[in-house]
Amino acid sequence: MLKIRKAVIPAAGYGTRFLPATKAQPKEMLPVVDKPIIQYVVEEIAAAGIKDIVIVTGWQKRSIEDHFDYPFELEKRLEEAGKIKELKEVRRIAELANFIFIRQKGRYGNAAPVINAEHLVGNEPFAVVWGDEFIYANPPRLKQMINVFNKYQCSVISAVKVKKEEAYRYGIARVKPMRGNICRILEIVEKPTPEEAPSLLATHGAYILTPAIFKILRSLKPSKNGEIWLVDAINKLAKKEKVLCCLIKNATYYDTGNKFGYLRANIEFGLRHPEIKKEFREYLKNKKL
């Protein structure tokens, strides 16, 4: 039985929706309370049992590499100051996975970083998880998806239900129901109007793909903007082999790539944080708007 051993995180975008905050720092490193967005993504991947993570970056993303490295000088200062809890945490981050960092080259669009990682993935199924958004779920989203892959041995995409009036924001799947929370994807329609939406299943954020995707990705023709899109390749893949969507159970989607979603994530995770939740809840309760 094939197993998912590697994950790819595309993290080369410019984060223009967060300018000027992202002028000198990656959007993936913006904090949700006290952890950068991309750390939540990496922790989800690690919780699913994947040890090898390829992060595709650009020239302006060096701080991502530094974050998942061993900070010798910081560790030494924390140890000397007796801050053992903080010392263990920064070391734990570096030990979450085996990290491989590569630079995005060639074409543009969200399919480009996946192509760039082909030589590291090889001829085996793999996961792709965006670095600037995440789904909080129990069990973790990617773990739920891997369970589906282990059963069906085919590509699997995460899905969440959205309101009809929100369909225009997402790629919405036209599906054939199978069993429980599993459907077969016939097509993904990008950002349809509410009237044109083929379902209420938004398929995005995390993907388990077979290596057949690479041949399709290489053959994609760029859009008018010169970009190539992963959804176009998945639609072609779905015509050649089975592609499933897994409606994630106990899930809350955080689109931290936009300002409202980012602020919402900080509020909700702040209300869960053991150090500040009581004080923060009281502050919000008494805040007059």
Beta strands, then each sheet from edge to edge (+ up, - down):
strand 1: 6-10
strand 2: 31-32
strand 3: 35-36
strand 4: 52-57
strand 5: 98-103
strand 6: 126-129
strand 7: 134-137
strand 8: 155-161
strand 9: 171-179
strand 10: 182-190
strand 11: 201-209
strand 12: 243-247
strand 13: 251-254
sheet 1: 5+ 4+ 1+ 6+ 11- 8+ 12+ 10- 9+
sheet 2: 2+ 3-
sheet 3: 7+ 13-
end
